[in-house]
Amino acid sequence: MNKARLYWILQVLGWGAFAIVNISFASLSRGITPKQTWAFVALALYYLLSTHALRHVVKTYDWFKLGIFRLLIQTLGALFTLSVVNVFAQVLINVAFGTLSPEQDFRALVISVNLFVSFLYYSFWFLLYFLFHFLDNYNNSLKYEAKINEIRLNHLKSQLNPHFIFNALNSVRALVDEDPEKAKTAITRISNMLRFSLMMDKKQVIDFADELATVKDYLELESIRFEERLEVVYEIEDEAFGYKIPPMMLQTIVENAIKHGISNLVKGGLIEIRCREGLNDELYIQVRNSGYLNEKKNREKPEESGHGLENTKQRLKLLYGEFASFRIFNSGNHFVITEIKIPKQRVTLE
């Protein structure tokens, strides 16, 4: 179920139950008039709106990313403020429905009790909201770990599969006599890639420079295999190196461009990698490759385009939520563009 829909269902059910319980107890203890009934309904509606306002503040200012001491201070301050305002709201509701009793409602003891009870209700709501956020975040963390392990395993298999090793070593063997220095460089690149595959840790993100270095090693090896059939162009803004990105993400996109684009063209083609910073501190990564994307076939048989792109979409969603985006589309009839947007410092997992 959509989290926003679940939130509103729980809000309505919770505060609706609050109104029903209060009305029931009032009816059993002293009887209740229709005006008093509607006053309880209005109070429940106020609780619903005020807690939603608190949630908006918490989400807008990323309270759950604060240190525990600062979070505690801000939370207690917010709960106390809401409780004080709630006491005034109860008076206004009673005035509006004609249920105000000045000799009772304005007594210091009654006001103190209302303040304390309001604080308890808001505290209980915030505790439930915090618990839900924690469990949801923990669940996302588990999903992310499972996904990253799957990606790590698949990537390791792809790097260690006999075809890749055979092609890479065959290309190096051809260079041993022809260009020994280039052969040494190629062996170093193979070593770098295998080491990165084997030693990639569980970091959610890595420096963009490290990811780009691995991609360059990969494309240099493929350039030996494809020779003049592969042209590579880099357009990287300096600002891109200030970002961190999920490991193997750019590598996956480039591999997909080679496998489903360049490899299928007799004359080969172009791989163009562009990285630029957006206006709102986000990184745009664009990989443009020769080829054509059969969008209808891709929708009907997504497995034929490989699992890498689908994994990339899921990782972006788990890490950044709605703040990241992914799209792949045709640029005319001869090029395919894969574009990713990543925010600079916003990762949803803890």
C-alpha positions in Angstrom: 0.0 0.0 0.0 1.1 3.5 -0.7 2.7 5.0 2.4 0.8 8.3 2.1 -2.5 6.5 1.8 -1.6 4.3 4.8 -0.7 7.4 6.8 -4.1 9.0 6.2 -6.0 5.8 6.9 -4.2 5.5 10.3 -4.7 9.2 11.1 -8.5 9.0 10.4 -8.9 5.7 12.2 -6.8 6.8 15.2 -8.4 10.2 15.8 -11.8 8.8 14.9 -11.4 6.2 17.6 -10.3 9.0 20.0 -13.6 10.8 19.3 -15.7 7.7 19.7 -14.1 6.7 23.0 -14.6 10.2 24.5 -18.2 10.3 23.3 -18.9 6.9 24.7 -17.4 7.6 28.1 -19.2 10.9 28.3 -22.5 9.2 27.5 -22.0 6.6 30.1 -20.9 8.9 32.9 -23.1 11.9 32.7 -25.0 11.8 29.4 -24.1 13.9 26.4 -25.9 16.5 24.2 -25.6 16.7 20.4 -23.5 19.9 20.7 -21.1 18.1 23.1 -20.8 15.2 20.6 -19.9 17.6 17.8 -17.4 19.4 20.1 -15.6 16.0 20.6 -15.6 15.5 16.8 -14.1 18.9 16.3 -11.4 18.3 18.9 -10.5 15.0 17.2 -10.3 16.9 13.9 -8.0 19.5 15.5 -5.7 16.7 16.8 -5.6 15.2 13.3 -4.7 18.6 11.7 -2.2 19.6 14.3 -0.3 16.2 14.2 -0.3 16.4 10.5 1.3 19.9 10.8 4.0 18.4 13.1 4.7 15.6 10.6 5.1 18.3 7.9 7.7 20.1 10.0 9.5 16.9 10.8 9.8 15.8 7.2 10.6 19.3 5.8 13.5 19.9 8.2 14.7 16.2 8.3 14.4 15.9 12.1 15.3 12.2 12.1 18.7 13.1 10.7 19.5 15.2 13.8 21.6 14.0 16.7 19.6 12.4 19.5 20.0 15.3 22.0 18.9 17.9 19.5 16.0 15.7 18.3 14.9 15.3 21.9 15.0 19.0 22.7 13.2 20.0 19.5 10.6 17.3 20.0 9.8 18.2 23.6 9.6 21.9 22.6 7.2 21.1 19.7 5.0 18.8 21.8 4.7 21.4 24.6 3.9 24.1 22.1 1.2 22.0 20.5 -0.2 21.2 23.9 -0.5 24.8 24.9 -2.2 25.7 21.6 -4.5 22.7 22.0 -5.7 24.1 25.4 -6.7 27.3 23.7 -8.3 25.4 20.8 -10.4 23.4 23.3 -11.7 26.7 24.7 -12.5 28.0 21.2 -14.3 24.8 20.3 -16.4 24.9 23.4 -17.3 28.6 22.7 -18.2 27.7 19.1 -20.5 24.9 20.2 -21.9 26.6 23.2 -20.5 24.0 25.6 -18.1 26.3 27.6 -18.5 26.3 31.3 -16.4 29.3 32.6 -16.5 28.3 36.3 -15.1 24.9 35.3 -13.0 25.3 32.2 -11.0 28.2 33.4 -9.9 26.7 36.7 -6.2 26.3 37.0 -6.5 22.6 37.8 -8.7 21.9 34.7 -6.3 23.8 32.5 -3.3 21.9 33.9 -5.0 18.6 33.4 -6.0 19.5 29.8 -2.4 20.6 29.1 -1.0 17.3 30.6 -3.5 15.1 28.7 -2.8 16.9 25.4 0.9 16.5 26.0 0.4 12.8 26.5 -1.7 12.4 23.4 0.8 14.2 21.2 3.7 12.3 22.8 2.0 9.0 22.1 1.3 10.0 18.5 4.9 11.1 18.0 6.2 7.9 19.5 4.1 5.8 17.1 5.2 8.0 14.2 8.9 7.7 15.1 8.5 3.9 15.5 6.8 3.6 12.1 9.6 5.7 10.5 12.2 3.6 12.2 10.7 0.3 11.1 10.1 1.5 7.6 13.7 2.8 7.4 15.0 -0.5 8.7 12.9 -2.4 6.2 14.3 -0.3 3.4 17.8 -0.9 4.7 17.2 -4.7 4.5 15.9 -4.3 1.0 18.9 -2.2 0.0 21.3 -4.7 1.5 19.6 -7.6 -0.4 19.6 -5.6 -3.6 23.3 -4.5 -3.3 24.3 -8.1 -2.6 22.5 -9.2 -5.7 24.1 -6.5 -7.8 27.5 -7.3 -6.3 27.1 -11.0 -7.1 25.8 -10.4 -10.6 28.6 -7.9 -11.3 31.3 -10.2 -10.0 29.9 -13.0 -12.2 29.9 -10.7 -15.2 33.5 -9.7 -14.6 34.7 -13.2 -13.9 32.7 -15.0 -16.6 34.8 -16.9 -19.2 33.7 -14.7 -22.1 34.9 -11.5 -20.5 38.2 -13.0 -19.3 38.8 -14.7 -22.7 38.1 -11.5 -24.6 40.2 -9.3 -22.3 43.2 -11.7 -22.2 42.9 -12.4 -25.9 43.2 -8.7 -26.6 46.2 -8.4 -24.3 47.9 -11.4 -25.9 47.6 -9.7 -29.3 49.3 -6.6 -27.8 52.2 -8.4 -26.1 54.5 -8.4 -29.1 52.9 -5.5 -30.9 52.8 -3.0 -28.0 54.2 -4.4 -24.7 53.6 -1.2 -22.8 50.0 -1.1 -23.8 49.7 -4.8 -22.9 51.0 -4.0 -19.4 48.5 -1.1 -19.1 45.6 -3.4 -20.1 46.6 -6.0 -17.5 46.7 -3.3 -14.9 43.2 -2.3 -15.9 41.9 -5.8 -15.7 43.5 -6.1 -12.2 41.9 -2.9 -11.1 38.4 -4.0 -12.2 38.7 -7.4 -10.6 40.0 -5.9 -7.4 37.2 -3.4 -7.3 34.7 -6.2 -7.8 36.1 -8.3 -5.1 36.8 -5.6 -2.6 33.7 -3.4 -3.0 32.4 -2.9 0.5 28.9 -2.2 1.7 29.0 1.6 1.4 25.8 3.0 0.1 27.7 5.6 -2.0 31.3 6.1 -3.2 33.2 9.1 -4.6 32.3 9.9 -8.2 36.0 9.9 -9.1 36.4 6.3 -8.0 33.4 5.1 -10.0 34.5 7.0 -13.1 38.0 5.5 -12.8 36.5 2.0 -12.9 34.3 3.0 -15.9 37.4 4.3 -17.8 39.3 1.0 -17.1 36.3 -0.9 -18.5 36.0 1.2 -21.6 39.8 1.1 -22.3 39.6 -2.7 -22.3 36.6 -2.7 -24.6 38.4 -0.2 -26.9 41.1 -2.8 -27.3 38.5 -5.4 -28.3 36.4 -3.2 -30.5 39.3 -1.1 -31.8 38.1 1.6 -34.2 34.5 0.4 -33.8 34.2 2.1 -30.4 34.5 5.8 -29.9 34.4 7.2 -26.3 33.8 10.8 -25.3 33.8 12.3 -21.8 32.2 15.6 -20.9 32.6 15.8 -17.1 32.2 19.1 -15.2 34.5 19.7 -12.3 31.5 20.0 -10.0 30.7 16.3 -10.5 33.7 15.3 -8.5 32.1 16.8 -5.4 29.3 14.2 -5.5 29.0 10.6 -4.2 27.1 8.0 -6.2 26.0 4.4 -5.6 28.8 2.0 -6.4 28.7 0.3 -9.9 25.8 2.4 -11.0 27.5 4.3 -13.8 29.4 1.1 -14.6 26.1 -0.8 -15.0 24.7 1.8 -17.4 27.9 1.8 -19.6 28.0 -2.0 -19.7 24.3 -2.0 -20.8 25.2 0.5 -23.5 28.0 -1.7 -24.8 26.0 -5.0 -24.6 22.7 -3.8 -26.1 24.0 -1.0 -28.2 27.5 -1.0 -29.6 27.8 -4.9 -29.8 24.8 -5.1 -32.0 26.1 -2.7 -34.6 28.4 -3.9 -37.4 30.2 -0.5 -37.6 30.2 0.0 -33.9 29.4 3.4 -32.5 29.8 6.0 -29.8 29.7 6.0 -26.0 29.3 9.6 -24.7 29.4 10.2 -20.9 28.2 13.6 -19.7 28.0 14.7 -16.1 26.9 18.1 -15.0 25.5 19.9 -11.9 21.9 21.1 -11.9 20.6 24.3 -10.4 19.4 22.7 -7.1 22.5 20.8 -6.1 21.8 17.6 -8.0 24.1 15.6 -10.4 22.9 14.8 -13.8 24.6 11.7 -15.4 23.9 11.0 -19.0 25.2 8.1 -21.1 24.5 8.4 -24.8 25.2 5.4 -27.0 24.7 4.4 -30.6 21.8 2.0 -31.0 18.0 1.9 -30.8 15.8 1.1 -27.9 12.7 -1.0 -28.7 10.5 0.4 -26.0 7.6 -1.9 -26.7 9.8 -5.0 -26.5 11.5 -3.6 -23.5 8.2 -3.3 -21.6 7.0 -6.8 -22.7 10.3 -8.6 -22.0 12.3 -6.4 -19.6 14.6 -9.4 -18.8 16.1 -9.1 -22.3 17.5 -5.7 -21.5 19.2 -7.2 -18.5 18.6 -6.8 -14.8 21.1 -4.0 -14.3 18.9 -1.1 -15.2 16.0 -2.4 -13.1 18.4 -2.9 -10.2 19.6 0.7 -10.7 16.1 2.1 -10.5 15.4 0.2 -7.3 18.6 1.3 -5.7 17.9 5.0 -6.5 14.4 4.6 -5.1 15.7 3.0 -1.9 18.5 5.5 -1.4 16.9 8.8 -2.5 13.2 8.2 -2.7 11.5 10.8 -5.0 14.6 13.0 -5.0 16.3 10.9 -7.7 15.1 10.0 -11.1 16.0 7.5 -13.9 14.9 7.4 -17.5 16.1 5.8 -20.7 14.8 6.9 -24.1 15.7 7.1 -27.8 17.3 10.2 -29.2 16.2 10.1 -32.8 16.7 6.8 -34.6 20.4 6.3 -33.9 21.1 7.0 -30.3 19.8 5.9 -26.9 20.1 8.1 -23.8 20.2 6.9 -20.2 19.8 9.8 -17.7 20.0 9.7 -13.9 19.5 12.6 -11.5 21.0 12.3 -8.0 20.7 14.8 -5.1 24.0 15.9 -3.5 23.5 15.0 0.1 20.2 13.2 0.6 20.2 9.5 1.4 17.1 8.1 3.0 18.8 5.1 4.6 20.6 5.3 7.9 
